[in-house]
Amino acid sequence: MRYAFAVLALVLLGACSPSGATESASGEPTPHNAADVGFLQSMVPHHEEGVRIAVLAERSEREEVRLLGGAIEATQVAEIETMSKQLDDWEQPATPPSGHHEHEERPSTAPAELTSLEQATGAEFDRRFLNLMLAHQDDAIQLARQEVLNGQDPATKELAGRIDRSRSAQIEQMLSMLG
């Protein structure tokens, strides 16, 4: 069982290998579109929220839950750095400008859900943590799939594909933990 979680952690960390700024052979930035920018601007705060949830896994009594939380945290921190750098390279803000409606409805975890998780202990904590993280990672998959369909920048679309694959693997793992 420990081996499976170590392998999962390596897969998740490999899914976040930074690609840096996207440039053509001439060194010019590759074309990107509003979908690419919107995806990154949505995913950075989504990942920040995911990190806040993932660090709570250290409260679990189950080693497999703690390991999963640590792997999710490491993956999402690395992806935040990659996505933030890409936005900076494109001279785009980390969040959409005020009044921008396209990505204002990004999925997020309700504060009451986080409070409930923070107050839980034992098996109830594990159940709530896994269910909350399942929903959170499914939201990431949906955003990533939209980027693959609508984005233009190859590296951003590749990152979205890696997010889709790694979060899908995490969901399978969490479902097996829930039994």
N, C-alpha and C positions, 0 to 999 in steps of 0.2 A: 504494500500500500504506500509506504514512504517513497519507494522508487517511482511509482506512478505520479506522485505529487512533485517530485524533483524534476521528472520529465516535463510535466505540465508547466512548471515554473520556467524551464528553459525554453519551451515553445512560446510561452507568453512573452518572455524577454526578447526572443528572436523576432517576434512579431512587431516589435517597436524599434527595430534598427533605424536610426535616423538617416534620412537621405539628404538632408541639407537643402540648400536652395536649388531650385530647378533651373538649369541653364542649358542652352543649346550648345552645340560644338563651338560656336563663335563666342561663347561667354555671355550671350544676351539672355535675359530672362525668357522662359518659354511662355507662350500665351496661357492665360488663365481667365476664368470667367467668374461671374457673380456667384455661381453655385460653389465653386472652389473656395472663394473667400467666405461665403456664408457657412459652408461646412466647417471650416476651421474656426470661425468665430463662434459657432455653436458648440463645437466639440471641446474647446479649451475650458469653458466653464462647466460643461458636462463632466469632463474628466476631473476637474478640481473637486466637484461634488463626489465623484466616484472615489477619489483618494480619501476624502473625509469619511466616507462609509467604510472603505477598505481598512483603514487604520483601526477601526473598532473591532476587527476580527481578532486582534491580540487579546481581547477579553474572553474569547472562546476557551472552553475546556478541552476542545478537540483540536489536536495538532493539525489535522488535515484542513480545518477551517482557518486556523492561524496561517498555515503555509499558503493557502489560496489567497487570503487577504494580503499577505506580503507580496505575492507575485502580482496581484492586480495593482497594488500600490506602485510597485517598481515600474511596471509596464506603462501605467498611465502617467506617471511623472515624466518618464522618457518621452512619451508621445506629446505631452504638453510642451516640452522644450522644443521638439521638432516642429510642432504646429505654430508655436509662437514665433520661432525663427522664420518660418515661411511667411507668416503675415508681416513680420518686420521687413523681410526682403522685398515683399511686394508693396511696402509702405502703406499697409492697411492697419487700422486699429485692431486691438485685441477683441473688441466687441463692436457690434454694429452701431452706427451713429444713432443718437436719440431720435425716436420717431420712425425708425426703420422697421417695417412690419414683417418682412419675409421670414425672419428667424426668431421673432420675439416669442413665439409659441413653443420654444424648444422644451423638450421633456425635462422635468426636474422632480426631485424628491420633495414631498411636502415636509415642512418642518415638524409636523406632528409625528410623521413616520420616523424621523431621526430621533426625536425625543423618546418615542416608544421603544426604539431599538436600544438607545442608551440606558433605559431603565430596566431592560430585560436581563435575565441571568440564566445560566445553565442551558438546558435543552431549548427553552423558549427563546433565548438569545440566538442560538444557532439557527433555529427555524426562521425567526424574523430577519436575521442577517442574510441568510441564503435567499429568502424570498425577495427581500428588498434589492439585493444585488442582482438577482435574476432579472427583475424588471428594469433595473438600471442598465444592465448590459444589453438587454433586448432593445432598449431605446437607442443605444449606441449602434447596434446593428442596423436599425431602420435608417438612422442618419447616414451611416456609411453606404448603405445600398442606394440611397438617393444621390449621393456624390458619384458613385460609380455610373449611375444612369445619366446624370446631368452635368457632371464636371468636365473640364477640358484639360487641366494640367495633369500630365501622366504621373508624376510623383505623388500628387495628392490623391488621385484615383487609386494608385497602388497602395498608399497608406490606408485608404478606406477599405480596400479589399483585405488587407492584413487585419484591420480592426474587425471586419465581418467574420473572418475565419477564427481569430483568436477568441472573440467574445462568444461565438457559437460553441467552441470547445469548452469555454468556461461554463456556459449554460448546461451543457451535457454533464460536466463534472458536478455542478451544484445540484442538478436533478438527481444524480446518483447518491449524493450525500443526503438528500432529503428522503431518499428511499422511494 
